[in-house]
Every structure is written in C-alpha cells, then in structure tokens.
Amino acid sequence: MSDRTPPEPISPDAEYAPAPKHLVFGLVAALVAWGLYLAIGAAYWGHNIWRGVAVLACSALFLGWFWGLQRLFVRRQRK
C-alpha cells in the first residue's frame, strides 16, 4: 500500500499557461489541410461538388466552434 495523497483539485481561478503560438498555428493549419483533403475527396469520388462544400462547411464550423470557445475562455480570464 502506498501512502500517497491525492492531488489538489484545480480551482476555477487557476491561471493556465498559454500554448505556444507556433503550436496552435500548426494545429489549425493541419486541421484546415485535413478538411480540404476530405472536401476534395468527397467532391471527386462522390461526383458531386455539394458534398465537398458540405464537408468544408463542417470543417469550418468545427474550427469556428473551438475558436469561439477559446475567445470566451480568454475573455473570462481577463476580467
């Protein structure tokens, strides 16, 4: 048996270190490239351009959703 104590819970007021900008940029660029790859594949193999548009729109909504959450989180920390 170990006598380790459980870790302290993280308080809502804790400050988090921001991720390096090059890491965030690389992740977003990879997600955009992946969305384009899927959109081109859906349009080419499905023989319907609207399938590619739908895939691209879903990728943009996915990135937009997390961008909005990130902006909300940053705004809350500044107050």
FIDREN-220325 format. One record per residue (C-alpha): y, x, z; residue in three letters. Coordinates in steps of 0.1 Angstrom, whole numbers, padded with zeros to 4 digits, always signed. Each point is the difference from the previous one (the first is absolute). Layout:
N
YXZALA;...
***
This chain:
79
+0000+0000+0000MET;+0035+0012-0008SER;+0030-0006+0022ASP;+0025-0002-0029ARG;+0028-0025+0004THR;+0008-0024-0028PRO;+0031+0009-0020PRO;+0033-0016+0008GLU;+0009-0030-0021PRO;+0028+0005-0025ILE;+0032-0018+0010SER;+0019-0021-0025PRO;+0030+0022+0006ASP;-0018+0032-0010ALA;+0016+0021-0028GLU;-0022+0010-0029TYR;+0006+0031-0021ALA;+0007-0010-0036PRO;-0024+0011-0027ALA;+0012+0028-0022PRO;+0018-0013-0031LYS;-0022+0019-0024HIS;-0031-0016+0015LEU;+0015-0035-0003VAL;+0012+0007-0036PHE;-0034+0013-0010GLY;-0018-0030+0015LEU;+0023-0025-0018VAL;-0003+0020-0033ALA;-0037-0001+0003ALA;+0000-0038+0007LEU;+0023-0006-0030VAL;-0022+0022-0023ALA;-0031-0019+0012TRP;+0017-0034-0006GLY;+0010+0011-0035LEU;-0036+0013-0007TYR;-0014-0033+0011LEU;+0025-0021-0020ALA;-0006+0020-0032ILE;-0038-0004+0005GLY;+0003-0037+0007ALA;+0021-0005-0031ALA;-0021+0022-0023TYR;-0035-0011+0011TRP;+0010-0036+0006GLY;+0018-0003-0034HIS;+0027-0019+0017ASN;+0034+0016+0009ILE;+0006-0026+0027TRP;-0029+0013+0021ARG;+0017+0034+0000GLY;+0033-0016+0010VAL;-0017-0019+0028ALA;-0016+0032+0014VAL;+0033+0019-0003LEU;+0018-0028+0018ALA;-0026+0000+0028CYS;+0004+0038+0004SER;+0038-0004+0002ALA;-0003-0028+0026LEU;-0023+0022+0020PHE;+0024+0029+0000LEU;+0030-0023+0006GLY;-0017-0016+0030TRP;-0005+0033+0018PHE;+0034+0012-0010TRP;+0015-0031+0017GLY;-0021+0005+0031LEU;+0011+0036+0001GLN;+0036-0010-0003ARG;-0004-0026+0027LEU;-0016+0026+0024PHE;+0027+0025-0006VAL;+0027-0025+0006ARG;-0015-0011+0033ARG;-0002+0036+0012GLN;+0037+0006-0008ARG;+0012-0029+0022LYS;
***
